[in-house]
């Protein structure tokens, strides 16, 4: 994983926490992605992808992390990252899917998200708002 040369300790901690969760709970076809987010208050919330047999019943890791933050009453998200093993047993950052981009835009449009740049293979920073530039933002 090519991390930004100026990666902060806080961003590295999110990568570590998400990686630890995935290492502990990874189950092919069921739990394949983990996410970690930090709120502006400094709390870290994690989430694990939970797939279901009906496919539409699956929940992405980013949504689970947002749910954990909401359950704690702390939705002022500063940074979020999701990780996956790809290729097998190689941890890498992945970019949010379209559904997660919509969810993140609704809950934390100004947050920073670490994304995977397909053209360079590097991890880069983006804003959630930048992932859906024409989205009408509806703060909940």
Secondary structure as UniProt FT lines:
FT   TURN            5..6
FT   HELIX           9..25
FT   TURN            28..30
FT   STRAND          33..39
FT   TURN            40..41
FT   STRAND          44..48
FT   TURN            53..54
FT   TURN            56..57
FT   HELIX           61..71
FT   TURN            72..73
FT   STRAND          77..85
FT   TURN            88..89
FT   STRAND          91..94
FT   HELIX           98..108
FT   TURN            109..110
FT   STRAND          112..116
FT   TURN            118..120
FT   STRAND          122..127
FT   HELIX           128..131
FT   TURN            132..134
//
